[in-house]
Amino acid sequence: MITTHPPSSRPPLAQLGAVAWVRKNLFSNWFNTLLTLLLGLILGRTLIGFLTWSTTTAKWQVIPANLPLFFVGRYPAAEYWRMWIIVGLIAALAGLTWGILARNAVQLFSQSILIWFGVAAAIAFLSPTAIPLRILMVCVLVGVLASAWVGRMAGRRTPALGQWLSFAWALSFIVVWWLIVGGLGLPEVGTTNWGGLMLTLFLSVASILICFPLGVLLALGRQSNLPVVRWISIAFIEVVRGVPLIVILFIGAVMVPLFLPEGVRPNLVLRAIIGLTLFSAAYLAENVRGGLQSVPRGQMEASSALGLNPAPHDNSGGSPSSPQGFYSSDRRAVY
């Protein structure tokens, strides 16, 4: 029996680059070619129509005229300086945090970071606003870089400085609240005049900060050995997660005052914060619960072997399958 080997052939050449990608994904056969040309024609006509509209009939002067409304709503124009102080404070804290946390980095300002900051500065300087405002926006960006450099130098000299970052951010939230609301020497501004980006960011930050402790408590309550606490936590989490956010905000803004005594009307911003907090806490509770359940039992036993303090636990005993407490290698509960 004679065995013949197939003739040897060279492996196919790998085609790389943009041209090869286009040929493979857009013009691989007649159908893809026809579809690519048709979609290209539609996109081309749409782009030409948009450029024609934007250069002939569009009323772009509406945007710079309404920029204050977009950013701060009906906040008094005479009090805009408070907003710039808030922006400067946040920029300084962000830069200090960046510098302190990256104090051991080989290079603080890489080429890509400087390019992005340069692009942001160019956009700020070319924005459709008054020249003093453009200069202020560029100064804010420069302030971030400067405070980052200062934070890096201070972090190297005093490594324990990073422990005070959380306290500084918490204190800044109080200062921001005082600047926005007023009082204590500043003219008060009602929440009915708040709006735009300022109101959105304030509601988001406030609800996120408040929902963290509530979400952790709900997650621990869902894993509790007490049936009442566990079922109340489960009911709250599942009901809130099954309701759209817009419904919760509608209930807080319209229906809640109907159940309150005459003359008792909570602030609209406070109602929105409560609704967002409850909604976010339900989702955060599930994230925390998943994280707790992902910790293997061996890790808890290792923590007990290392002498780490266990979580508070009642003295009624517990089974090895309980999610609370630490257990030794012989499955005896450690308190």
C-alpha positions in Angstrom: 0.0 0.0 0.0 1.4 3.3 -1.1 0.6 6.4 1.0 0.8 9.7 -0.7 1.1 13.0 1.1 -0.9 16.0 0.0 1.1 18.7 -1.6 2.3 21.3 0.8 0.9 24.8 0.6 1.7 28.0 2.3 -0.5 29.3 5.1 -2.8 32.1 4.0 -1.4 35.5 4.5 -3.0 37.5 7.3 -4.4 40.7 6.1 -4.2 43.5 8.6 -5.1 47.2 8.6 -8.1 49.3 8.0 -8.5 48.3 4.3 -8.5 44.6 5.2 -11.1 45.2 8.0 -13.3 47.1 5.6 -13.0 44.4 2.9 -13.8 41.7 5.4 -16.7 43.3 7.2 -18.3 45.7 4.7 -17.5 44.3 1.2 -17.2 40.5 1.8 -20.0 39.6 -0.7 -22.5 41.2 -2.9 -25.2 41.6 -0.3 -22.9 43.3 2.3 -21.6 45.5 -0.5 -25.1 46.6 -1.5 -26.1 47.1 2.2 -23.0 49.1 2.9 -23.6 51.4 -0.1 -27.2 51.9 0.8 -26.5 52.8 4.4 -23.6 55.0 3.3 -26.0 56.9 1.0 -28.6 57.3 3.8 -26.0 58.5 6.3 -24.4 60.9 3.8 -27.7 62.5 3.0 -28.5 62.8 6.7 -25.1 64.4 7.4 -25.5 66.8 4.5 -28.9 67.8 5.7 -27.7 68.4 9.2 -24.8 70.5 8.1 -27.1 72.6 5.9 -29.6 73.1 8.7 -26.9 73.9 11.3 -25.3 76.5 9.0 -28.4 78.2 7.6 -31.6 77.9 9.7 -30.4 76.8 13.2 -30.8 79.4 15.9 -27.6 78.8 17.9 -27.9 82.0 19.9 -30.6 80.3 22.0 -27.9 78.1 23.7 -25.7 80.8 25.1 -28.7 82.8 26.1 -30.1 79.9 28.2 -26.8 78.5 29.6 -27.5 79.9 33.1 -30.9 78.2 33.0 -29.3 74.9 32.0 -26.8 75.0 34.8 -28.4 76.7 37.8 -32.1 77.2 36.8 -33.6 80.3 38.2 -30.9 80.9 40.8 -30.4 84.6 41.4 -27.7 86.0 39.0 -26.3 88.1 41.8 -25.4 85.0 43.7 -23.6 83.1 40.9 -20.3 83.7 42.7 -21.4 81.0 45.1 -21.5 78.5 42.3 -17.9 79.4 41.3 -16.7 79.0 44.8 -18.3 75.5 44.9 -16.7 74.5 41.6 -13.3 75.8 42.8 -13.7 73.9 46.1 -14.6 70.6 44.4 -11.8 71.1 41.9 -9.2 71.7 44.7 -10.4 68.7 46.7 -10.4 66.5 43.6 -6.9 67.5 42.8 -5.6 67.0 46.4 -7.3 63.6 46.5 -5.7 62.6 43.2 -2.2 63.8 44.3 -2.4 62.2 47.7 -3.6 58.8 46.4 -1.0 58.9 43.6 1.9 60.1 45.8 3.9 57.0 45.1 3.3 57.0 41.3 6.3 57.3 39.1 4.7 60.0 36.9 1.7 62.0 38.1 0.9 63.8 34.8 1.2 61.4 31.9 1.1 62.5 28.3 -2.5 61.3 27.8 -3.7 63.1 30.9 -2.2 66.4 29.7 -3.7 65.9 26.3 -7.2 65.4 27.8 -6.8 68.4 30.0 -5.6 70.4 27.0 -8.7 69.4 25.0 -10.9 70.3 28.0 -9.3 73.7 28.3 -9.7 74.3 24.5 -13.4 73.4 24.7 -13.8 75.7 27.8 -12.1 78.6 26.1 -14.1 78.1 22.9 -17.5 77.7 24.6 -20.2 80.2 23.8 -19.9 82.2 27.0 -18.5 85.5 28.1 -14.7 85.8 28.1 -14.4 86.1 31.9 -16.3 82.9 32.3 -14.1 81.1 29.8 -11.0 82.2 31.8 -12.6 81.0 35.0 -13.2 77.5 33.5 -9.6 77.3 32.3 -8.4 78.4 35.8 -10.5 75.6 37.3 -8.8 73.0 35.2 -5.4 74.5 36.0 -6.4 74.5 39.6 -7.0 70.7 39.5 -3.5 70.1 38.2 -1.9 72.5 40.7 -3.7 71.0 43.6 -2.8 67.5 42.5 0.8 68.5 42.5 0.5 70.0 45.9 -1.3 66.9 47.2 1.4 64.7 45.9 4.1 66.7 47.6 2.1 66.9 50.9 1.3 63.2 50.7 4.9 62.2 50.4 5.9 64.3 53.4 2.9 63.2 55.5 1.6 59.8 54.4 -1.2 59.9 57.1 -2.7 62.8 55.3 -4.8 60.4 53.2 -6.8 59.4 56.3 -8.4 62.9 56.4 -9.7 62.9 52.8 -13.1 61.4 53.8 -13.5 64.0 56.5 -12.6 66.8 54.1 -15.2 65.6 51.5 -17.8 65.3 54.2 -17.0 68.9 55.4 -17.2 70.2 51.9 -20.7 68.8 51.5 -21.8 70.9 54.5 -20.0 74.0 53.0 -21.7 73.4 49.6 -25.1 73.1 51.3 -24.5 76.4 53.1 -23.4 78.2 49.9 -26.4 77.0 47.9 -29.1 77.5 50.5 -27.7 80.5 52.2 -28.1 81.7 55.8 -25.5 82.5 58.4 -24.7 85.8 56.7 -25.7 84.8 53.1 -29.0 85.6 51.5 -31.3 82.6 51.5 -32.3 81.1 48.2 -35.4 78.9 48.1 -35.4 75.5 46.5 -38.0 76.6 44.0 -35.3 78.6 42.3 -32.9 75.6 42.1 -32.7 73.8 38.8 -30.5 72.6 35.9 -27.2 70.7 36.4 -26.7 72.0 39.9 -30.0 70.5 41.2 -29.3 67.2 39.4 -25.8 66.8 40.9 -27.0 67.8 44.3 -29.8 65.3 44.3 -27.5 62.6 43.0 -24.7 63.1 45.6 -27.1 63.5 48.5 -29.1 60.4 47.7 -26.0 58.3 47.1 -24.4 59.3 50.4 -27.6 58.6 52.4 -28.5 55.3 50.6 -25.2 53.7 51.6 -25.9 53.1 55.3 -29.6 52.3 54.6 -28.6 49.8 51.9 -26.1 48.1 54.2 -28.7 47.8 56.9 -31.2 46.3 54.5 -28.7 43.8 53.3 -27.9 42.7 56.8 -31.6 42.7 57.6 -32.2 40.4 54.7 -29.7 37.9 56.1 -30.9 38.3 59.7 -32.0 35.3 61.8 -35.0 37.3 63.0 -37.9 36.5 60.8 -39.6 39.8 61.2 -36.5 41.8 60.3 -35.7 39.5 57.4 -39.2 39.6 55.8 -39.6 43.3 56.2 -36.2 43.8 54.5 -37.2 41.4 51.7 -40.5 43.0 51.2 -39.0 46.5 51.0 -36.3 45.5 48.6 -38.5 43.5 46.2 -41.3 46.1 46.2 -39.0 49.1 45.6 -37.0 47.3 42.9 -40.2 46.3 41.1 -41.5 49.9 40.9 -40.0 52.4 38.3 -38.2 55.4 39.7 -40.6 57.8 38.0 -43.4 56.3 40.0 -41.6 56.7 43.3 -40.8 60.4 42.5 -44.4 61.0 41.5 -45.6 59.5 44.8 -43.2 61.6 46.7 -44.1 64.8 44.9 -47.9 64.5 44.5 -49.4 61.8 46.7 -47.4 62.0 49.9 -48.7 65.5 50.9 -52.3 64.1 50.6 -51.7 61.8 53.6 -50.1 64.6 55.7 -51.9 67.0 58.0 -53.1 70.3 56.7 -50.3 72.8 56.3 -47.5 70.2 56.4 -45.8 70.2 53.0 -42.3 68.8 52.9 -39.8 70.6 50.6 -39.9 69.3 47.0 -36.1 68.8 47.0 -36.4 66.8 50.2 -39.1 64.6 48.7 -37.0 63.9 45.7 -34.0 63.1 47.9 -36.1 60.7 50.0 -37.4 59.0 46.8 -34.0 58.6 45.2 -32.5 57.4 48.5 -35.1 54.6 49.0 -34.8 53.5 45.3 -31.0 53.4 45.4 -30.9 51.7 48.8 -32.9 48.8 47.5 -30.5 48.1 44.7 -27.4 48.7 46.9 -28.8 46.2 49.4 -28.7 43.5 46.8 -25.2 44.4 45.8 -24.0 44.2 49.4 -25.9 41.0 50.0 -24.2 39.4 47.0 -20.9 40.5 48.2 -21.5 39.0 51.6 -22.7 35.7 50.2 -19.7 35.5 47.9 -17.2 35.3 50.9 -16.4 31.6 51.3 -16.7 29.9 54.7 -13.0 29.2 54.7 -12.3 32.9 54.7 -14.4 33.3 57.8 -12.6 30.4 59.4 -9.2 32.0 58.5 -10.4 35.3 60.0 -11.2 33.5 63.2 -7.8 31.7 63.2 -6.1 35.0 62.8 -7.9 36.4 65.8 -10.0 39.0 64.0 -13.0 40.3 65.9 -16.2 38.6 64.8 -19.4 40.5 64.0 -21.8 41.0 67.0 -23.9 37.9 67.5 -26.5 36.8 70.0 -25.7 34.1 72.6 -28.5 31.9 71.5 -26.2 29.8 69.3 -26.1 29.4 65.6 -25.8 26.8 63.0 -22.7 26.4 60.8 -24.8 27.5 57.8 -25.6 30.9 59.5 -24.2 33.8 57.5 -23.2 35.7 60.6 -20.3 35.1 63.0 -17.0 33.2 62.5 -16.6 29.5 62.9 -13.6 27.4 63.8 -12.3 24.4 61.8 -14.4 22.0 63.8 -17.5 23.9 62.9 -18.0 25.3 66.4 -19.3 28.9 66.5 -16.8 31.5 67.7 -18.2 34.5 69.5 
